[in-house]
């Protein structure tokens, strides 16, 4: 099983550009999440989804958008990239939500210059 | 109230020693406390988890100690090995959030085990 797959692995964006970070999982998990990881800050939740067609904001949603049209895919959209969005982004999924293991992708390292 | 505070930020231990990482939380509604291990260039992976109805959980060389009254929990790595060198994150979650599975992470601890 591939688990959670994120693309691209690395990306450099210019200020004001936009891009979509792709995330797909093959475990038929209903729950999916986007986190960002900054040095010394741990991981912060950006958006999450409890099933296809249902999304909600996490702790740090400003500057991002998501959609969930299928169980497998949960893309994260950055509009008008800013230097503050330089970070490592992780997509995760879990089977039952609370109390169950979250499986993480390998991350996308994004630099905004 | 939604924060989880983790210490130390970094830790160096000799091979065979005990590594101890501590976390503290404020929200007494948290009811699931996992620890995640992350190697460089990889995503975090679940290491061990505990729920507040027990005070300790052990899996191999890894033990979680949980002190509900002090709102603290810690990870102990016995007989630490160089292969344990990684970043460790504690986290907390609450079922009362509508079972979203959202995790609140600590700041992370970078562990280096010297041969």
Contacts between the chains, C-beta under 8 A, distances in Angstrom:
chain1	res1	chain2	res2	distance
A	4	B	43	7.5
A	31	B	100	7.3
A	31	B	101	4.9
A	33	B	101	7.4
A	33	B	102	7.4
A	33	B	103	7.8
A	35	B	105	7.8
A	40	B	9	6.7
A	40	B	107	5.8
A	40	B	108	7.3
A	41	B	107	6.2
A	42	B	4	7.9
A	42	B	6	7.3
A	42	B	89	6.0
A	42	B	105	3.9
A	42	B	106	5.5
A	42	B	107	4.6
A	42	B	108	5.3
A	43	B	44	7.3
A	43	B	89	6.8
A	43	B	103	7.5
A	43	B	105	4.4
A	44	B	105	7.5
A	45	B	102	5.7
A	45	B	103	7.2
A	45	B	104	8.0
A	48	B	100	6.1
A	48	B	101	7.6
A	48	B	102	6.1
A	50	B	99	7.8
A	50	B	100	6.0
A	50	B	101	8.0
A	56	B	100	7.5
A	58	B	102	6.7
A	59	B	2	7.8
A	90	B	43	5.4
A	90	B	44	7.3
A	92	B	43	7.5
A	94	B	101	5.1
A	96	B	99	7.7
A	96	B	101	7.5
A	97	B	99	4.5
A	97	B	100	5.9
A	97	B	101	3.3
A	98	B	32	6.1
A	98	B	93	5.6
A	98	B	94	7.5
A	98	B	95	4.7
A	98	B	97	7.6
A	98	B	99	4.8
A	98	B	100	7.2
A	98	B	101	5.1
A	99	B	32	4.9
A	99	B	49	8.0
A	99	B	51	7.3
A	99	B	93	7.3
A	99	B	95	7.0
A	99	B	101	7.9
A	100	B	101	7.0
A	101	B	34	7.7
A	101	B	46	4.5
A	101	B	49	7.9
A	102	B	34	8.0
A	102	B	46	7.0
A	102	B	101	6.8
A	102	B	103	6.5
A	103	B	45	8.0
A	104	B	43	3.1
A	104	B	44	5.1
A	104	B	45	6.8
A	105	B	43	5.3
A	106	B	41	7.2
A	106	B	42	6.0
A	106	B	43	5.3
A	107	B	41	7.8
A	107	B	42	7.6
A	107	B	43	5.6
